[in-house]
Amino acid sequence: MDDKDFREIIDLDETQEGRPAEKERTVEETSQKKDEYEDVCLLCRRPESKAGKLITLAKGICICPECMQKTMDTLQNGDIDYGKIPDFSKMPNISFLNLADLQNMIPQRQKVKKKKEKEEQEAPLDIRQIPPPHKIRASLDEYIIGQDHAKKVISVAVYNHYKRVATNTMDEIEIEKSNMLMIGPTGCGKTYLVKTLARLLDVPLAIADATSLTEAGYIGDDIESVVSKLLAAADNDVEKAERGIIFIDEIDKIAKKKDTHHRDVSGESVQQGMLKLLEGAEVEVPVGANSKNAMVPLTTVNTKNILFICGGAFPELEQVIKERLNKKTSIGFQADLKDKYDKEKNLLSRVTVEDLRNFGMIPEFIGRLPVIFTLESLTQEMLVRILKEPRNAILKQYQKLLALDEVKLSFEEEALEAIAGEAMKKDTGARALRSIIESFMLDIMYEIPKDDNIGEVTITREYIEHTGGPRITMRGVRALPDARMAGQG
């Protein structure tokens, strides 16, 4: 036996010795995963904690005793003549159900986490760990410019809500939920405010769009699908999801339709269906799907401690507010001019519950959103601050991108004002900033990797207004005025 054969035998022995250890590790990891999640009945989709001990068949298929008994009763009560069973194999378009096919139908990622034992359960929140309102506000200030009143309101409401969850009704005084309704023009930061808040509090967040919601039984997402999204964000952990935040955007799209003679399945019906969710109720939601009709397990989630935040632009609400304000005396010395409120920028701040009812929101729905506040429309000065001040400002993102190419990017103050001026014309809020910067940064991001000698690029007002070019500084060379990038000549 030569050295080569000897080495092959040694390698084979080492491989065979290593395999059992790897196999044991894989088995151990699999068993740990199984311990975390509970099995689900294939037929009724109930988890083991509700259906009782499941019967395990071949290929890991589980069926609860109740479904198994129903199946046996159906077979016994059927009119099957077992003495004259035909040969189905000779008949066309008839095939038997294979257990291996059922294995593929079992949802692998739609399992529910097991609930902890009562003695192992800890208090969900400690009052001392909840940040006070001024600290929540300070954290929001690092990411969001302006909207001082909105940040103050949302900080107090969230603080009171999680104090309510932490106390868990320690005495006979029960604290009501502080669900919120935020009203503001498009691009003023409604969604970004909620995203930042959920990240700071480290709680699961689900963002749903009210435009896709319909009454149960119609095409579209069921109302319970918003809770299903929160459950998915909490990694199918029901206890964690029951302390989360649900943000329903475009809530103004489910207002009552005016002058309609057919059933309003995506308007008033959705508002009525959401009443039990907002107030707090136990609802059965599908795990890993938006519809209960899918072949997925169902679990029960209590929405009592879930904070609901609804937001919308309410585009026609300003007209409703103007009509109410203009109902004052129209003649005499105290008469108001009809165009008095036309030029008022933050007219939404004068909104009342009566205005929301006239807009199309039903009183029961508004009553379950006790905290109502508005966001200001962005001014040009606020847009300039949004460009450069937040922790993850747009300019800082591009500066980091070019820093990876060892190029310094800077902006003149007049250039920032020109960008903000262009964004004000688009009238889409802070969303316009990104599109404007993307357009004039395209040539810069394309040309800079070509030349390793470029050390610094300064964006000027002339470049933004298409009357000049950026100022480029080469490495070891003073700045070149009005240097034009390719494609800008």
N, C-alpha and C positions, 0 to 999 in steps of 0.2 A: 504493500500500500504506500503510495507516494504522499508527499506533503499536501498536494492539492486535494486528494480524496479525504485525508485526515481533517483538513480544514473544513471541507463540506459537511463531514459528520458532526464536527463541533458546532458549526453554524446551525445545522438541523436540530441538534439537541437544545441549543440556546433558544431557538425559535419555538420549539415544542414546550420548553419550560416556561417561556414568557406568555404563551397563549392562555393557559388557565388563569393567570393573574388578571390579564386583560378581560377575559370572559367574566371573571368574578366581579370586576369593577363595573362592567356593563350591566350585569344582572343587578348589582347593588343600586346603580343609578336608576335603573328601570323600576325597581321596587320602591325607591324613594318617591319617584314621580307618581306611581300608583297610589302610594299612601297619601299624597297631597290631594289628589282628585278622586272623586267617587264615580262609580259606574252608573250608567244610565240604561233604562229599559229600552230596547229597540222599538217596541210597539207603542207604548204610551208616552215615552220620552221623559218619564219622571226619574229623578235621581234616587239613589239607594236610600237616602235619608228619609224620603217620603214614601216610596213604594215598598219599603221593607227589604229583607235579604233577597238578593237576586239569584236566579238560577243561571249558571254559566254553561252555555252549550259549546259546540265546537267553534274554533277560530275566534275565541274570545267574545262571542255573542252572548249578551245578557238579557234575560226576560224576567219580569217580576212575576210572583206567584198568581196574582190576579189575572194578568193577561194569559198566563199559561192555562189557568182554570177555564177562562172564557174560550180559549182555543179548543180544549178538550170537550167542553160542553157542546160547542158547535159541531164537532165531529160526531159526538154521540147522538145528537138530536137530528142529524142530517139524514136524508133519504138516500143513503149510499148502499147499494147492493154489493157487498164485498165478494159475493160468489160470482158476480158477473162483471168484474173489473175489465174494461176494454184495454187493448194494447195501445197506449198513447204514443209510443215511439213510432207507430206506423201512420199516425195522423199528422197532417201538415199544420204548421203554425202553432203547435202546442209543445211547450218545453217545461221541464220541472225546475223549480227554484233551487238553485245551488247555494249551499251555506257559504261557499267561498265568495259568491257574489254579494251576499249579505255583509260580509266583512268589509267590502269596499264601500258599502252604503253607510256604515257606522261613522259618524263624525268624529275624527280624531282630535281636532282642536276645539271641540265644543263641549268640553267636560267642565263640570262645576267643581269648584274647590270645596273640600270638606270643611264644615264648620268646626271650630275648636271646641274642646270640651269646656263645660261651664267653669270648672275650677282653673282651667288654663287661661280663660278669657281675662284680658286686662282692660282697664278703663280706656275707651277709645281716645280720649283727649284729656290732658291735664290743664286745668285753668291757668296754671302758672306758665305753661308752655305756649299759650296763645299770645301772639304779639299784640300789644295795645294799638289803638287806632293811629297814634302819631308815628309809630314805627312802620306800620303798614303804609301810611301815607309817604313817609320818607323813602321807603323802598320803591314805591310807584313813581316818585319824583325822578329817580335815576333813569327811568325808561320812557316816561311820558311827559311831554311838555304841555303846560297849561292845564286846563280842565280842573282847576282847584276845587270848585264846589263838588264836582262829580267824584273826585278822589276822596274828599272828606266824607261824603255820604256813603260811598261804598266801603270805606274803611270802618266806619262805625257799624254799618249793617252786618258786615262779615264778622266783626268782633263779637257783636251781640249774638249772632247766629251760632258761632262755635262755642260761646259760653253756654248757650242753651243746650247744645249737644253734649257738652262736658258735664253739666249738672244733671242732665237726663231726668228732669223733673224730680228733684230731691224731696220736695214737699208737695203740699196740695196746690200750690200756685204753679200753673202750667204756662210757660212762656210760648207765645205764638211765633210762627216762622216769619222771617223778614225777607220774603221774596221781593225782587227788585224789577222795575221797569225803567230802562234807560232810553231816552229819546234824543236823537241827534242827527244832524245831516250826514250824508255819506262821506266816508274818509276822515271822520273826526276822531276815530280811535276807540270805538265801542268794543269791537272784538279784541283788539290788542290789549285793552285795559283788562278784560276778563282773563285772557291768556297769561298776562303778566301776574295777575293776582293768584291764579291757580299754581303757577310755578313757584311763587314766593311762599305760599302756604303748603306746598308739597302735598296736594290732594288730587285725586283723579278728576279730570275735566272732560266733559263731552260737549261738543259743539254741534248743534243740530240746526237744520234749515227748515223754517216753518212752511216754505212754499211747497215742499214735497209731501206734507202731512195731509191725510184725508180721513174721513170717517171710516170706521171699521167696516170691511166688506167691499170697499171700492179700491180701484187701482191706485197705488201709491203706498207710502209708508204709513203703518199704523201709528197711533199716538204713543203706544208703549215702546216704539222703536227708539225713542230718545233715551229711555232708561236702559235699553239693551246696549246702546253705544257707550253709556257710562260704565256698564258692567264689563264691556270689553276693555275699556281704558283702565279698569281696576284689575285686569288679568283674571276675570271671572271670579273674583273674590267678593262675595255678596256683602260681607261686613264692611269692607273697605269702600265699596260703591255706595253704601248707604250714608256715607259721610262726605260724598263728593259734591261737585258743582255741575249743573247742567245749564248751558247757555243756549237759548233758542233765539237765533238771529232771524231777521226779516219777519218779526212778529206782526207787523202792520199788514202783511199779506193775507192774514186770516181774518181780517175785518169782515163784517157782514156786507154782502153784496147788495147794492141798491137797485131797485126796480127789476127784481128778478122773480120769475114765476115758476122756477124749478127748485129742486132740493139743493141747498147750499152745502155740498159735501166737503168743501175745502175752506169754508169760512166759519159761519156760526157753529156748525156741527163740530168743528175741531176745537173751538173755544169751549164748548160744553163738555167735550170729551176730556179736555185737559184739567177740568176743575178738580177731579179727584187726585190727579197727580200733584198739583200745586199745593193742595191742602194737606195731603198725606194719607196714603192708603197702600194696602198690600196688593201689588199687581203681579200677574204672571207674565214674564217676559221670555222670549226665546234667547238662547245662548248662541251667539255667533251668527245671528241672522236678523233681518228686519221684519220678517213675517212669521206668524205662528204656524202657518200652513207648511213651512219647510220641515223636513225631517230632522229636527234638532231638538235637544232636550229643553225643557222649560224649568224655570226656577222662579221663586217668589222674592221680590224686592220690596222693602218698605220705604216709601218716599217721604216718611215723616221728617227725617233729618237731612234730606237732600236740599241744597240751596238752589233755587231756580232764579236765573237772571234772564230776563227777556229784553231784547233790544230791537230797535227798528228806526228807519229814517222818517217814517210817516210823512211822505212828501206833500200830501194835500191838507195836512193838519194846520198849516199856517193860514190857509183860507178860512178854515173853521174858526180859528182864534180871531181873525179879523172881523168875521161876521158877528161874533159875540161882542167884541169891543166896540163895533160900530152901531150896536143896537141902542146906544145912548141917544140922548136927544139929538135929532137931526136938524132942528130949526131953533132959532133963538140965539141969544148971546153965548150960551154954553155949548153950542153945536160943534161937533168934531168934523174935520174935513175927512172925506172918504179915503184920501190917499195919505192920511196921517201916518199909518203904520206900514206903508209900502216899503219905505227905506230902512225900517228897523231890522238890524241884522239878526239879533237873537230873540226873535219873536216867539220861538218855541219855549223860552223860559217862562212865558206867561200862561202855559198850558194848565188846564184844570181837568178834574174828572169828568165834568160836563162836556168838555171838548172831546175827550176820548170816546164818550158815549155817542156823541154826534158823528164821530169819525167812523164808528161801526164796531166798537168793542162793547161786549155785553157787560152789564153791571156786575154780574157774578164773577166774571173773569178779572175785572179791574179790582174788585174787592179782595182778591187773593194775591194781589201785588201791592202791598201797602206802601212800599218805598218807591216813589216816582220821582225821577230827577232827569234833568236835561244836560246835554253837552253843548258847548259853544261851537259855533262855526269858526274855522281857523282863519286867522288874519295873516297878512304877509309877514309880519314880524315873527309870528309863531312858526310859520313855515321855515324861516331862516334858522330859528333855534332848533327845529326838528331835524334839519340837515346836519347839524354839527354837535349838539349838546348831549343827546341820549347816549347811554353806554354802548348801544349797538347801532349808532347812527349810520345813515347810508354812506356818508363821506368816509367814515372810519372803516367801513367794509371795503371800499375801493382802495383806500390807503393801505390796508393790509394785503389786498390782492397784489398791488404793485410792489409792496415791500418784499414779497416773495421773489420778485425779479430784481431786487436790490435797486429799486427806483423810488424816489420820494415824490409823493403827490401832494400838492397844496392848492388851495383855492383862495382867490382874492375875495374880499368882502363884497365888492361890487358884483362879482360873478354870482355869489349866493343870492343877492337881492334880485338879480336878473332871473335866476332859476325860480325863485319864489313868485316873481311877477308872472312868469309863464304858467306856473301851476294855478295861480288865482284865476287866470283866464279860462282854464279847463273846467273849473268849478267841480272837481271831484275830490277835493280835500288832499290829504297827504299821499294818496295813491298816485297822484299826478307827478309827484317828485321823482319817483322811481323811473317812470317812463321817460321823463325828460333827461335824466342823468344817463339812462341806458343809451339814448340816442346819440348824445355828443361824446360819450366815452367809448363808443364802438370803435372808431378809427384809432383812438389812442391805445386801447387794449390790443388792437390788431397790429399796429406798427411798432410798438415798443419792443416786443421780443425779437425783432429783426436786428436791432442795433444794441450791442452791449455797452456802447460808450455813453448812452443816455443816463444821466444821474438824477435829474429832477424835472418834473413837469408841473407847470403852474397854469391853472385854468383861469382865464381872464374873462371880463365882461364881453369883450369884442368877440371872443370865440363862441359864447353862448348866443349872442345876437347875430352870428354869422357875418360879422364885418371884419374879422381878423382871425388869428390862430392862437393856440396856446404858446406859452413861453417855455422854451426847452433849454435846460442847462446840461451841457456835456460834462463828463467827469474831468475835473481839472481845468475846465474852461468856463469863463464867465457867461452869463445868460445871453442867449440869442433872442433879440426882440422880434415879436411877431413871426415866429417860426411856424410854418403851416405844415400840418400833417397831410399825408397823402389822402386824396379824396376830398379835401376842404378847399382846394384852390378854385 
